[in-house]
Amino acid sequence: MLPGAYRGRILTINLNDGSTGTIDTADYAPRYLGGRGIATALYHELVSPETRALDPDNALIAMTGPLAGLPTIGGSRWGLFAKSADTSKREHFCYGNLGGTFGAELKFAGLDGLVITGKADKPVVLIISGGNGEREVRLESAEQWRGMGAESVLAAMKDSFGAKVKTFTTGPAGEAMIPFASVLAEGGASCSGGMGAVMGSKNLKAVVVRGTDRSIPAVNPDALKAIAKRIRAWDRGNVKVWGLDFMAQGPKTRKMPCYGCMANCLRVKYTASDGSAGKYMCQSRFFYMALAWAYCGKENDIAFRANRLCDEMGLDTWAVQDLVDWLVRCRDSGALSDADTGLDLKSIGSLEFVESLLSMIVERRGFGALAAQGAERAAGELGGAAEAEFRHHDPYEPRYCPVNTFLIPFEPRIPIQQLHEAGLTVAKWSSWAKGTEGAHVDTDVVRGIADRFWGGAAAADFTTLDGKANAARLIQDRQLAKECLCVCDWMYPVLDIPVKEGDGDTAVLHGIVGDPALEAEVLRAAIGGDWNEESLAELGSRVFQLQRAILLREGQRPLIDDVLPAEWHDVPLDGHVADPDCLVPGPGGETVSRLGAKIDMDDYLPARDEFYTLRGWDARSGLQVGSRLEAMGLGDIAADLAGRGLLTDKARGPSIAARIARGLRRLARSAAGKVSRRKNVGAEPMGPSLDHDEIMAILGRETGKYADERIAHNFTGWNKAMQYRFPDIDAWYLIRMADGTPQAPERLEAPMDKPEIQYEMHSAVLKAMDEGIINGMQAYRQRRLKTKAAFGDLMKLQALNKVS
């Protein structure tokens, strides 16, 4: 019998005829717990390898975890799972992880999950209501909402079915079955991974739920409250990463928590000047911001409205960002023109450009038919110069953060929760390395995290692949277990804890290593049992092995496909979106740069063999081993793989010939003088140093720019100190803003204490910017200019580039 926190039932509905049934959660929970685990197991049983992503036989699975609906513990996330066309090599099992309030509402309606198969003749809405053993399930026509945007549908469902219903839906892109169509759910929760296209293929416009039983019993509610209180006391709220604060703040924002939240994450609701409002955070907040503010020369709401437009149309902002970034590079290099695309490429940064691009994609009109495949496929189809301009990008990519090297090759999509574990750690460390106020993750904390969470000190050296295979295994197991619990990605795992010592101005903030056993403690309080760190890791490993089996039978070629994008193996790293110096912790804790680094195949392949061995796989084929799967309680999965010729009897190490060949290549490379890391970063000076009079003249001209009517309103009410440091002449200068008006520049005898905006550059760079040879953004990206400021201030200061 399952603990009371479960509802015990997973609803099935076949859209071909509207027939329903239930699956007993207890048949799956002992092996897979919930969330991603149960959904993966259901998918393995229900979706054959031959089924295509847009076939009626594909199953769309919505699944909660055992903590959904419990208050103040951050466990009400949920997931959508199906075969997807939005995967890089072939159609594969895929998933998306969502927050908001829908997951809890599904639990309140007496269900742990949904399995939707078949295809309705015409667009329909699935409506579920009930609780306390009573439930109503029905399909209603969605003809009146055909073609309606996702945001609008969420509002329409409340008008039609009651203000308290919770919904997930897709927009016109999902109806058009665009591969990267997204799903939007209550509370601004969005789901990528191609789930919107699967909804569209089933003629399923929306799923609407209203639950009436809001009591979710925990085994030990007092213990849960105590844990939540302890987490809140740690004050693990919004932190600065790469020295910048990425949280939207100000009078236009307010907190927008998920159900059962106890955190202070980046999740906010923003209200634009036109009255539109919605979630505004993370990648979707920034994907168009720099282009929009630079295009208009001032702060504006275009980035927010572009974000909202993507949600309304039902398109993944990551995929749209890839397209826009690719088009910018193609425009600047001449690889694509207005005539080639039917777009006004000069207007990139305007809202009109986004509207044109998205409408062309959804309608598959002209260039939009090509863009509907996504940037990578579109570039590959065009070939030539256009293909050469495509880039894979991720702020946590392995060339910068090598701890993440073995996370990406074994997932059907970019596994953002896994990448966050080490990626956000080094981003917070970067703030400390840059001297950012309030940064608490120093080198000692990183080394402690590596030792406690990633298998040893070797994982804290970001210049090699030593220890990274084991780190990946531990991260994968922990993160997949976390996705079975469906807990908040912001709060779990607790890698680091900020500790404040002292009071007032004398208080000192430092960090300590967190607690990897916290999730097990939460689970014991919620559902009982003897869960611990090790048993949760075993759960995560079991789900990872099951997913590997699914991907293999769907065509994953182990030795061929278990690699990173070729660009990351072949092309040296030339920068980072938030840290041009690409600083990371190196050997012995020293600060080094990853500029020029790549994941060389001669290093990668032996480390991959180590990963295979740690997973109990055969290093010569990359296949799983029957006895290992049976020992993990996956004997039925082993039998299925054996019948398909995708299983081995024993795990072998790499062949002698392979080891010799790799060793010889490493020796040859070493003899050629490979540079593994760089301590000193920066560009060559652009000319001789300036004298005091020259600097004062240039800064005087700089102050005049702020009065330009095109940009002056950007700085209304500013009372900020902008300090310039020129290390080549060991001098500091200041421009002070008083109520938006710049004061005359002055030379400082010593640096200020905590100026709001800090610039550091060779004085010749100031002259080059004054003469229009280079602008501030170019200088920053070329590592000629270092800055410290709030992210929003830096975006506003871009407007100075508009003034000659």
C-alpha positions in Angstrom: 0.0 0.0 0.0 1.3 3.4 -1.0 1.8 6.2 1.6 -1.0 8.8 1.7 1.0 11.5 -0.2 0.3 9.4 -3.3 -3.1 9.3 -4.9 -2.6 5.8 -6.2 -4.0 6.3 -9.7 -2.7 7.4 -13.1 -5.5 8.3 -15.5 -5.4 7.0 -19.1 -7.4 8.4 -21.9 -7.5 7.4 -25.6 -8.4 10.4 -27.7 -9.5 8.1 -30.6 -12.7 7.3 -28.8 -12.6 9.1 -25.4 -12.2 5.8 -23.4 -10.6 6.1 -20.0 -8.9 3.8 -17.5 -6.5 3.9 -14.6 -3.0 2.5 -13.9 -2.1 1.7 -10.3 0.7 3.9 -9.2 1.8 1.2 -6.8 2.8 -1.0 -9.7 5.6 1.5 -10.4 6.4 3.6 -7.3 8.5 0.9 -5.5 11.0 0.8 -8.4 10.7 4.4 -9.8 9.2 6.5 -7.0 7.4 9.1 -9.2 7.9 11.9 -11.7 10.5 11.2 -14.4 11.0 7.6 -13.1 7.5 6.4 -13.4 7.0 8.3 -16.7 10.0 6.7 -18.2 8.8 3.3 -17.2 5.4 3.9 -18.7 6.9 5.2 -21.9 9.1 2.1 -22.2 5.9 -0.1 -22.0 3.6 2.1 -24.2 5.7 3.5 -27.0 7.4 1.2 -29.4 10.7 2.1 -31.1 8.9 2.2 -34.4 6.3 4.8 -33.3 6.9 8.3 -34.7 6.7 11.4 -32.6 3.6 12.7 -34.3 1.8 9.3 -34.6 -1.4 8.7 -32.6 0.3 5.8 -30.8 2.8 8.1 -29.2 1.9 8.6 -25.5 1.9 12.1 -23.9 2.6 11.5 -20.2 2.1 14.1 -17.4 3.6 13.0 -14.1 3.9 14.4 -10.6 6.2 13.3 -7.8 5.3 12.0 -4.3 5.6 15.5 -2.8 3.2 17.3 -5.1 0.6 19.3 -3.2 2.5 19.4 0.1 3.1 22.9 1.4 6.4 24.9 1.8 8.7 22.1 0.7 9.2 23.0 -3.0 8.1 19.6 -4.3 5.2 20.4 -6.7 7.0 20.5 -10.0 5.8 18.0 -12.7 6.9 16.8 -16.1 5.7 16.1 -19.6 7.2 13.1 -21.5 6.7 11.7 -25.0 8.7 10.8 -28.1 9.8 14.1 -29.7 10.8 15.4 -33.1 12.8 18.1 -31.3 15.9 16.0 -30.6 19.2 16.4 -32.4 20.0 13.1 -34.1 16.7 11.3 -34.5 13.2 11.2 -32.9 13.7 10.1 -29.3 12.1 9.8 -25.9 12.2 13.4 -24.5 10.8 15.4 -21.6 10.2 18.8 -20.1 10.1 19.9 -16.4 7.6 22.5 -15.3 6.8 24.5 -12.2 3.7 26.6 -11.5 0.6 25.1 -10.0 -0.8 22.5 -12.4 1.1 19.6 -10.8 -0.4 20.2 -7.3 -3.9 20.6 -8.8 -3.6 17.3 -10.6 -2.9 15.7 -7.2 -5.8 17.5 -5.7 -8.0 15.9 -8.4 -7.0 12.5 -7.1 -4.3 11.6 -9.7 -0.6 11.1 -9.7 -0.4 11.4 -13.5 -2.0 11.2 -16.9 -1.3 9.1 -20.0 -2.8 10.5 -23.2 -2.8 8.4 -26.4 -4.6 8.4 -29.7 -5.8 11.4 -31.8 -9.1 13.2 -31.7 -10.9 13.8 -35.0 -11.1 17.6 -34.2 -9.5 19.8 -31.6 -10.6 19.0 -28.1 -10.1 20.0 -24.5 -9.6 17.3 -21.9 -11.4 18.3 -18.6 -10.8 16.5 -15.4 -12.4 17.3 -12.1 -12.9 15.6 -8.7 -11.1 14.3 -5.6 -12.0 12.1 -2.6 -12.6 9.1 -4.9 -14.9 11.0 -7.2 -13.8 12.0 -10.7 -15.3 13.4 -13.9 -13.4 13.1 -17.2 -14.8 14.5 -20.4 -13.7 15.8 -23.8 -15.2 19.0 -25.2 -14.8 20.6 -28.6 -12.0 23.2 -28.8 -13.1 24.5 -32.2 -13.7 28.0 -30.8 -10.1 28.1 -29.5 -8.4 26.7 -32.6 -5.5 28.9 -33.5 -5.7 30.8 -30.2 -2.5 31.7 -28.5 -1.4 29.7 -25.4 -1.6 32.7 -23.0 -5.1 33.5 -24.3 -6.2 29.9 -23.9 -5.2 29.9 -20.2 -7.5 32.9 -19.6 -10.3 31.4 -21.8 -10.3 28.2 -19.8 -11.0 30.1 -16.6 -13.8 32.0 -18.3 -15.3 28.8 -19.6 -14.7 26.3 -16.8 -14.2 28.4 -13.7 -11.7 30.7 -12.2 -10.0 28.0 -10.1 -9.1 25.6 -12.9 -5.5 24.9 -13.8 -4.5 24.3 -17.4 -1.8 23.4 -19.8 -2.0 24.1 -23.4 -0.2 24.9 -26.6 -0.3 27.7 -29.1 -0.6 27.9 -32.9 2.9 26.4 -33.2 1.8 23.3 -31.5 -1.3 23.0 -33.7 1.1 23.4 -36.7 3.3 20.6 -35.2 6.4 22.8 -35.3 9.1 20.5 -33.8 10.2 23.0 -31.2 6.6 23.9 -30.2 6.3 24.4 -26.4 3.6 23.9 -23.8 2.4 26.7 -21.5 0.9 25.9 -18.1 -0.7 27.8 -15.2 1.6 30.2 -13.4 3.8 30.9 -16.5 5.2 27.4 -16.5 6.7 26.5 -19.8 7.8 23.2 -21.3 10.2 22.7 -24.2 11.4 19.4 -25.7 8.8 19.4 -28.5 5.8 18.5 -26.2 3.7 21.2 -27.9 4.0 19.4 -31.3 2.9 16.2 -29.7 -0.2 17.9 -28.3 -0.9 19.3 -31.7 -0.5 15.9 -33.4 -3.3 14.6 -31.1 -5.6 17.5 -31.7 -5.4 18.2 -28.0 -5.7 21.9 -27.4 -5.6 21.9 -23.6 -5.9 19.9 -20.5 -8.0 21.5 -17.7 -8.0 20.2 -14.1 -10.0 21.2 -11.0 -9.2 19.3 -7.8 -11.5 19.3 -4.8 -9.3 17.3 -2.3 -6.5 19.6 -1.2 -5.4 17.5 1.8 -2.2 15.7 1.0 -1.1 13.8 4.1 2.5 13.5 5.0 3.9 10.8 7.3 5.5 13.4 9.5 4.2 16.9 8.8 6.1 18.4 11.7 9.4 17.1 10.4 8.5 18.6 7.0 7.8 22.0 8.6 11.1 21.9 10.5 13.0 21.1 7.3 11.3 23.9 5.4 12.1 26.3 8.3 15.7 25.2 8.2 16.0 25.8 4.5 14.5 29.3 4.7 16.9 30.1 7.5 19.8 29.4 5.1 18.6 32.3 3.0 19.7 30.7 -0.2 17.9 33.3 -2.3 18.9 35.1 -5.5 22.6 35.3 -5.8 24.9 37.1 -8.3 26.5 34.9 -10.9 29.5 35.9 -13.0 29.5 39.1 -10.9 26.0 40.1 -12.2 22.5 40.1 -10.7 20.2 38.5 -13.2 17.0 38.9 -11.3 14.3 41.2 -12.7 13.6 43.8 -10.0 11.8 47.1 -9.5 8.2 48.4 -9.2 7.1 46.5 -12.3 7.9 43.1 -10.8 6.5 40.9 -8.0 7.2 37.4 -6.9 5.5 34.6 -8.8 6.2 31.4 -6.7 5.3 27.9 -7.7 3.0 25.9 -5.4 4.6 25.1 -2.1 7.5 27.4 -2.6 9.9 28.3 0.3 12.6 29.9 -1.8 13.6 33.3 -3.2 14.4 32.4 -6.7 14.4 34.4 -9.9 10.8 33.7 -10.7 9.0 37.0 -11.0 6.0 38.4 -12.7 6.7 41.5 -14.8 4.1 44.1 -15.9 5.0 46.0 -19.1 4.1 49.6 -19.9 1.3 48.4 -22.1 -0.3 46.5 -19.2 0.7 43.0 -20.4 2.2 40.8 -17.6 3.8 37.4 -17.2 6.7 35.4 -16.0 10.1 37.0 -16.8 13.2 35.2 -15.8 16.3 33.2 -16.9 17.1 32.6 -20.5 13.7 33.7 -21.8 14.1 37.1 -20.2 17.5 37.7 -21.8 17.3 36.0 -25.2 16.4 39.2 -27.0 17.2 41.9 -24.5 20.7 43.0 -25.7 19.5 43.1 -29.3 16.3 45.1 -28.4 18.0 47.6 -26.2 20.9 48.1 -28.6 18.5 48.5 -31.6 16.4 51.1 -29.9 19.2 52.8 -28.0 17.3 52.7 -24.8 15.7 50.5 -22.1 12.4 49.1 -23.4 9.9 46.3 -23.0 10.6 44.7 -26.3 12.5 41.7 -24.8 9.6 41.0 -22.5 7.0 41.3 -25.3 9.1 39.0 -27.5 9.1 36.5 -24.6 5.4 36.8 -24.3 4.9 36.4 -28.0 6.9 33.2 -28.0 4.7 31.9 -25.2 1.6 33.0 -27.0 2.6 31.3 -30.3 3.8 28.3 -28.3 7.5 28.4 -29.4 10.6 27.5 -27.3 12.6 30.6 -26.6 15.9 28.6 -26.7 15.2 27.5 -30.2 14.1 31.1 -31.2 17.3 32.4 -29.7 19.4 30.0 -31.7 17.6 31.2 -34.9 18.0 34.9 -34.1 21.7 34.5 -33.1 22.4 32.6 -36.3 20.6 35.2 -38.4 22.6 38.0 -36.8 25.9 36.2 -37.7 24.7 35.4 -41.2 23.6 39.0 -41.8 26.9 40.4 -40.5 29.0 38.0 -42.6 26.9 38.3 -45.7 25.9 34.6 -45.6 22.2 35.5 -45.8 20.4 38.6 -47.0 16.9 40.1 -46.9 16.2 38.6 -50.3 17.3 35.1 -49.0 15.1 35.2 -46.0 12.2 37.5 -46.7 13.1 39.3 -43.5 14.4 42.8 -42.8 17.6 41.6 -41.1 18.6 45.2 -40.3 15.6 45.3 -37.9 16.7 42.5 -35.7 16.1 43.8 -32.2 12.7 45.2 -33.0 9.4 43.6 -32.0 8.3 43.7 -35.6 11.2 41.4 -36.6 10.2 38.8 -34.0 6.6 39.0 -35.1 7.6 38.4 -38.7 9.9 35.5 -38.0 7.5 33.7 -35.7 4.6 34.1 -38.0 6.6 32.8 -41.0 7.7 29.7 -38.9 4.2 28.9 -37.7 2.8 29.2 -41.2 5.8 27.5 -42.7 5.8 30.4 -45.2 8.9 31.1 -47.3 12.0 31.0 -45.3 9.8 30.1 -42.3 9.5 26.5 -43.7 13.2 26.2 -43.3 13.4 28.0 -39.9 10.7 25.7 -38.6 13.3 22.9 -38.5 15.4 24.9 -36.0 18.6 26.7 -36.6 20.9 23.7 -36.7 18.9 21.8 -39.3 18.2 24.9 -41.3 21.9 25.8 -41.4 22.8 22.3 -42.4 20.3 22.3 -45.2 21.6 25.6 -46.6 25.2 24.5 -46.3 28.1 26.7 -47.2 28.6 30.0 -45.5 25.2 29.9 -43.7 26.1 26.5 -42.2 29.4 27.8 -41.0 27.7 30.6 -39.0 25.7 28.2 -36.8 27.0 27.9 -33.2 26.0 25.6 -30.3 25.7 27.7 -27.3 25.1 27.1 -23.6 26.4 29.1 -20.7 27.4 25.9 -18.9 29.0 24.1 -21.9 31.9 21.7 -21.3 34.6 23.7 -22.9 34.0 26.2 -20.1 32.7 23.9 -17.4 34.3 20.4 -18.1 32.4 18.9 -15.1 29.5 18.9 -17.6 31.3 17.0 -20.3 29.6 13.6 -19.8 26.1 14.9 -19.1 25.1 16.1 -22.6 26.0 13.0 -24.7 23.7 10.7 -22.8 20.5 12.8 -22.9 18.1 13.4 -25.8 18.1 17.1 -25.1 20.2 19.7 -23.2 19.7 18.5 -19.5 19.6 21.9 -17.9 19.0 20.6 -14.3 22.1 18.4 -14.5 24.1 21.3 -16.1 23.1 23.6 -13.3 24.8 21.6 -10.6 28.3 22.4 -11.6 27.5 25.3 -13.9 25.9 27.5 -11.3 28.6 26.6 -8.8 31.3 27.9 -11.1 29.1 30.9 -11.9 28.8 31.8 -8.2 32.5 31.2 -7.8 33.1 33.6 -10.6 31.4 36.3 -8.6 33.8 35.6 -5.7 36.8 35.6 -8.1 35.7 39.0 -9.5 35.4 40.5 -5.9 31.6 40.8 -6.1 30.0 42.0 -2.9 28.1 39.2 -1.2 29.7 36.3 -3.1 30.2 33.4 -0.8 31.3 30.4 -3.0 35.1 30.7 -2.9 37.7 28.2 -4.0 37.6 26.3 -0.8 33.8 25.8 -1.1 34.2 24.6 -4.7 36.8 22.1 -3.6 34.5 21.0 -0.7 31.6 20.5 -3.1 33.7 18.5 -5.4 34.8 16.3 -2.6 31.3 15.8 -1.1 29.1 15.8 -4.2 31.3 15.0 -7.2 33.6 12.2 -6.1 36.8 13.9 -5.2 39.1 16.9 -5.4 40.0 16.2 -9.1 36.5 17.4 -10.1 37.3 20.9 -8.7 40.1 21.3 -11.3 38.3 22.8 -14.3 41.3 22.4 -16.7 41.3 18.6 -17.2 38.9 15.7 -17.6 40.4 13.9 -14.6 37.6 12.9 -12.3 34.9 14.2 -14.6 33.4 10.8 -15.6 32.7 10.0 -12.0 31.4 13.4 -11.3 29.0 13.0 -14.2 27.8 9.7 -12.9 27.1 11.2 -9.4 25.4 14.3 -10.8 23.2 12.2 -13.2 22.1 9.9 -10.4 21.3 12.7 -8.0 19.5 14.9 -10.6 17.4 12.0 -12.0 16.4 11.1 -8.5 15.5 14.8 -7.9 13.3 14.7 -11.0 11.6 11.6 -9.6 10.8 13.6 -6.5 9.9 16.6 -8.7 11.5 19.1 -6.3 12.6 22.6 -7.1 15.8 23.0 -9.2 16.6 26.3 -7.4 16.7 24.8 -3.9 17.9 21.3 -4.4 20.5 19.9 -4.1 21.9 22.1 -1.3 25.5 22.4 -2.6 26.4 25.5 -0.7 25.1 27.5 2.3 25.8 31.2 2.9 26.7 31.9 6.5 26.8 35.4 8.0 29.0 36.1 10.9 28.8 39.3 12.9 26.2 42.1 12.7 25.8 45.3 10.8 28.7 46.8 8.8 31.1 44.3 10.4 29.2 41.2 9.2 31.2 38.8 7.1 29.5 36.4 4.6 31.2 33.2 3.7 30.1 29.8 2.4 30.1 26.3 3.7 29.5 23.0 1.8 25.8 21.9 1.8 24.0 18.6 2.6 23.6 16.0 -0.1 21.3 13.9 2.1 18.6 16.6 2.4 16.3 15.2 -0.3 16.2 11.8 1.4 15.4 13.5 4.7 12.5 15.3 3.0 11.3 12.0 1.4 11.3 10.2 4.8 9.2 12.9 6.3 6.7 12.9 3.4 6.2 9.2 2.7 8.3 7.3 5.3 10.6 4.5 4.6 14.4 4.3 5.1 15.4 6.5 2.2 19.0 7.8 2.4 21.5 9.4 0.1 22.6 6.1 -1.2 19.2 4.7 -2.0 18.2 7.9 -3.8 21.4 7.6 -5.9 20.4 4.0 -6.7 17.0 5.2 -7.8 18.6 7.8 -10.1 21.0 5.2 -11.5 18.1 2.8 -12.2 16.1 5.5 -14.1 19.3 6.5 -16.0 19.9 2.9 -17.1 16.2 2.6 -18.2 16.5 5.7 -20.3 19.7 4.4 -21.8 17.9 1.3 -22.8 15.1 3.3 -24.4 17.5 5.5 -26.4 19.4 2.4 -27.6 16.3 0.7 -28.9 15.3 3.9 -30.6 18.5 4.0 -32.6 21.2 5.6 -30.4 24.6 4.5 -31.7 26.8 4.3 -28.6 30.3 4.8 -30.0 29.2 7.2 -32.6 26.5 9.3 -30.8 28.0 9.4 -27.3 29.9 12.6 -28.1 29.5 16.3 -27.8 28.6 18.6 -30.7 31.6 18.5 -33.1 32.2 22.2 -32.5 32.9 21.7 -28.8 35.4 18.9 -29.7 37.1 20.8 -32.5 36.9 24.6 -32.0 38.7 26.4 -29.1 36.5 28.4 -26.7 36.7 32.1 -27.6 34.5 33.6 -24.9 31.5 33.3 -22.7 28.2 35.2 -22.7 28.7 36.6 -19.2 32.5 36.2 -18.6 34.7 37.1 -21.6 37.8 35.9 -19.5 36.2 32.4 -19.0 37.7 32.2 -15.5 37.5 28.9 -13.6 39.2 27.2 -10.6 42.3 25.4 -11.8 44.9 23.1 -10.2 45.5 23.8 -6.6 42.6 26.3 -6.6 44.4 28.9 -8.7 42.3 31.1 -11.0 42.8 30.2 -14.7 41.1 30.9 -18.0 39.4 28.4 -20.2 39.9 30.6 -23.3 41.3 28.5 -26.1 40.1 25.2 -24.5 38.3 22.5 -26.3 37.3 18.9 -25.4 40.0 17.1 -27.3 38.9 13.7 -28.5 42.2 12.2 -27.4 41.3 13.2 -23.8 37.6 12.6 -24.2 37.6 9.0 -25.4 39.6 7.5 -22.5 37.5 9.4 -20.1 34.4 8.1 -21.8 35.7 4.6 -21.4 36.0 5.3 -17.7 32.4 6.6 -17.7 31.2 3.4 -19.5 33.1 1.3 -16.9 31.6 3.2 -13.9 28.1 2.6 -15.4 28.9 -1.1 -15.7 28.7 -0.9 -19.5 31.0 -2.5 -22.1 33.6 0.0 -23.1 34.2 -1.6 -26.5 30.6 -1.3 -27.6 28.9 1.2 -25.2 26.2 -1.4 -24.6 24.7 -2.3 -21.2 25.4 -5.6 -19.5 22.6 -8.0 -18.6 23.9 -9.0 -15.1 24.2 -5.3 -14.1 20.7 -4.5 -15.2 19.3 -7.6 -13.4 21.1 -6.6 -10.2 19.4 -3.2 -10.4 16.0 -4.8 -10.7 15.8 -4.2 -14.4 15.7 -7.8 -15.6 12.7 -7.2 -17.8 14.6 -4.3 -19.5 17.6 -6.6 -20.0 15.4 -9.2 -21.7 14.0 -6.7 -24.1 17.4 -5.4 -25.0 18.7 -9.0 -25.5 15.9 -9.7 -27.9 17.0 -6.7 -29.9 20.7 -7.6 -29.9 21.5 -4.5 -27.8 22.9 -6.3 -24.7 26.3 -7.8 -23.8 27.2 -10.5 -21.4 30.1 -8.8 -19.8 31.8 -5.4 -19.5 35.1 -5.2 -21.3 37.7 -2.5 -21.1 38.9 -0.7 -24.3 41.0 -2.8 -26.6 44.8 -2.7 -26.4 44.9 -1.3 -30.0 42.6 1.6 -29.0 44.6 2.4 -25.9 47.9 2.4 -27.8 46.5 4.6 -30.6 45.2 7.1 -28.2 48.4 7.1 -26.2 50.4 7.8 -29.3 48.2 10.7 -30.3 48.5 12.2 -26.8 52.3 12.0 -27.0 52.3 13.6 -30.4 50.1 16.4 -29.2 52.3 16.9 -26.1 55.4 17.1 -28.3 53.6 19.8 -30.4 53.3 21.9 -27.2 49.6 21.9 -26.4 48.6 24.6 -24.0 46.1 23.3 -21.4 45.3 26.5 -19.7 46.0 30.2 -19.6 46.6 32.3 -16.5 46.9 35.7 -18.1 44.0 36.9 -20.3 43.4 40.1 -22.1 44.2 41.7 -25.5 47.2 43.6 -26.7 47.1 47.4 -26.1 45.5 49.4 -28.8 48.1 52.2 -28.6 50.3 54.2 -26.3 49.0 55.3 -22.9 47.1 58.6 -22.6 48.1 61.5 -20.3 45.8 63.2 -17.9 44.6 66.0 -20.2 43.7 63.5 -22.9 41.6 61.4 -20.5 39.8 64.4 -19.1 38.9 65.6 -22.6 37.5 62.2 -23.6 35.6 61.8 -20.4 34.2 65.3 -20.9 32.9 64.3 -24.3 31.5 61.2 -22.7 29.4 63.2 -20.2 27.9 65.1 -23.1 26.4 61.9 -24.6 24.1 61.5 -21.7 22.2 64.6 -22.6 21.4 63.3 -26.1 17.6 63.2 -26.4 17.7 59.7 -27.9 19.0 58.2 -24.8 18.7 60.7 -21.9 15.6 59.1 -20.5 17.6 55.9 -19.9 19.3 57.6 -17.0 16.4 59.5 -15.4 16.8 59.7 -11.7 20.3 58.0 -11.7 22.5 58.8 -8.7 25.4 56.6 -9.4 29.2 56.8 -9.4 31.0 55.6 -12.5 34.6 54.9 -11.8 37.3 54.4 -14.5 40.5 52.6 -13.7 43.5 52.7 -16.1 46.1 50.2 -14.8 48.6 51.2 -17.5 49.0 54.6 -15.8 47.8 53.5 -12.3 45.0 56.1 -12.2 41.3 56.4 -11.3 38.7 58.8 -12.7 35.1 59.4 -11.8 31.9 60.6 -13.5 29.2 61.1 -11.0 25.5 61.1 -12.0 23.2 63.3 -9.9 19.5 62.8 -10.6 20.3 61.7 -14.2 22.8 64.5 -15.0 26.5 63.7 -15.3 28.8 65.9 -13.4 32.2 67.0 -14.7 34.8 64.2 -14.7 37.4 64.2 -11.9 40.6 62.4 -11.1 40.7 60.4 -7.9 43.6 60.1 -5.5 42.4 56.6 -4.6 39.6 54.2 -5.7 36.1 54.8 -4.3 34.5 52.4 -1.9 31.8 50.4 -3.8 31.0 52.6 -6.8 27.9 51.4 -8.6 29.6 51.1 -11.9 33.3 50.2 -12.5 35.3 50.2 -15.7 38.8 48.9 -16.1 40.8 49.3 -19.3 44.1 50.4 -20.9 43.7 54.1 -21.5 44.3 53.6 -25.2 41.0 51.6 -25.3 39.2 54.7 -24.0 40.6 56.6 -27.0 39.6 53.9 -29.4 36.1 53.9 -28.1 36.0 57.7 -28.3 37.1 57.6 -31.9 34.5 54.9 -32.9 37.1 52.3 -33.7 35.5 50.0 -31.1 32.4 50.2 -29.0 31.9 49.2 -25.4 30.4 45.8 -26.1 33.1 44.9 -28.6 35.8 46.0 -26.1 34.1 43.8 -23.4 33.9 40.8 -25.6 37.5 41.2 -26.7 38.6 41.4 -23.1 39.8 44.9 -23.5 37.3 46.2 -21.0 36.3 44.9 -17.6 33.1 46.0 -15.9 31.3 45.7 -12.6 27.7 46.8 -12.5 24.1 45.7 -12.2 23.1 43.8 -15.4 20.3 46.3 -16.1 22.7 49.3 -15.8 25.1 47.7 -18.3 22.2 47.2 -20.8 21.2 50.8 -20.4 24.8 52.0 -20.9 24.8 50.3 -24.3 22.7 53.2 -25.5 25.9 55.4 -25.5 26.9 53.4 -28.6 24.0 55.2 -30.4 25.7 58.6 -29.8 28.7 59.3 -32.0 
